[in-house]
């Protein structure tokens, strides 16, 4: 298990919704990339801190398959993210995701 490389607990870019629905590996990858960049880390530095290869982190960030689940979870945790599983179509969770998306759009607009 590698140490978390997150700058401070709970920090995230203002334009990054706290909740995000995942339909494909590329959805996880884009969140990992955003978290890494928000922390000012180059991909090689982040990979080293996570204990994975640059190739693996690059493939994960680009949504490529063939990555072991334990490695995905290791990187997710290391960049300060959490992965939750919920019943598909859960109305309460969907409402929370929509609220976060709207909040993010409002923050980006100004």
C-alpha positions in Angstrom: 0.0 0.0 0.0 1.5 3.3 -1.0 1.0 6.5 1.0 -1.5 9.1 -0.1 0.0 11.9 -2.2 -3.0 14.3 -1.6 -1.9 17.7 -0.5 -4.6 18.1 2.2 -7.5 16.1 3.4 -10.6 16.8 1.3 -9.0 19.2 -1.1 -10.1 19.2 -4.7 -10.1 21.7 -7.5 -13.1 24.0 -7.3 -14.3 22.8 -10.8 -14.1 19.1 -9.9 -17.4 17.7 -8.7 -17.1 15.7 -5.5 -19.3 12.9 -6.9 -19.0 11.4 -10.3 -20.7 8.5 -12.0 -18.4 5.9 -13.5 -19.5 4.1 -16.7 -16.1 3.1 -18.0 -12.5 2.9 -17.0 -11.8 6.2 -18.8 -14.1 7.9 -16.2 -11.9 6.8 -13.4 -8.8 7.7 -15.4 -10.0 11.2 -16.0 -10.6 11.7 -12.3 -7.2 10.4 -11.4 -5.5 12.7 -13.9 -7.5 15.7 -12.6 -6.6 14.9 -9.0 -2.9 14.4 -10.0 -2.7 17.7 -11.9 -4.6 19.5 -9.1 -1.7 18.4 -6.8 0.9 19.7 -9.3 2.4 16.3 -9.9 3.9 15.1 -13.1 2.9 11.7 -14.2 6.3 10.2 -13.4 6.4 11.6 -9.9 2.9 10.5 -9.2 3.6 7.0 -10.5 6.7 6.7 -8.3 4.8 7.9 -5.2 2.0 5.4 -5.9 4.4 2.6 -6.5 3.3 1.9 -10.0 5.0 2.3 -13.4 4.5 5.4 -15.5 3.1 3.1 -18.2 0.5 1.7 -15.9 -0.6 5.2 -14.7 -0.7 6.5 -18.2 -2.8 3.6 -19.4 -5.2 4.1 -16.4 -5.5 7.8 -17.0 -6.3 7.1 -20.6 -8.9 4.5 -19.9 -7.0 1.6 -21.3 -7.9 -1.9 -20.0 -5.7 -4.7 -18.7 -5.0 -3.1 -15.4 -5.4 -5.2 -12.3 -8.2 -4.0 -9.9 -5.8 -3.9 -7.0 -3.6 -1.4 -8.9 -6.6 0.7 -9.9 -7.7 0.9 -6.2 -4.1 1.6 -5.1 -3.8 4.6 -7.5 -7.3 5.9 -6.7 -6.5 5.9 -3.0 -3.1 7.4 -3.5 -4.3 10.5 -5.3 -6.9 11.1 -2.6 -10.0 9.6 -4.2 -12.5 7.0 -3.0 -14.5 4.6 -5.1 -18.0 3.7 -4.0 -20.4 1.2 -5.4 -24.2 1.8 -5.3 -27.3 0.2 -6.7 -27.7 1.3 -10.4 -30.2 4.2 -10.7 -30.3 5.0 -7.0 -32.4 8.1 -7.0 -30.9 9.7 -3.9 -27.3 9.2 -5.3 -28.3 10.5 -8.7 -29.7 13.6 -7.1 -26.5 14.2 -5.2 -24.4 13.8 -8.4 -26.7 16.3 -10.2 -26.3 18.8 -7.3 -22.5 18.5 -7.5 -22.5 18.9 -11.2 -24.6 22.0 -11.0 -22.4 23.5 -8.2 -19.3 22.8 -10.3 -20.8 24.5 -13.4 -21.8 27.5 -11.2 -18.3 27.8 -9.8 -16.8 27.6 -13.3 -19.1 30.3 -14.6 -18.1 32.5 -12.0 
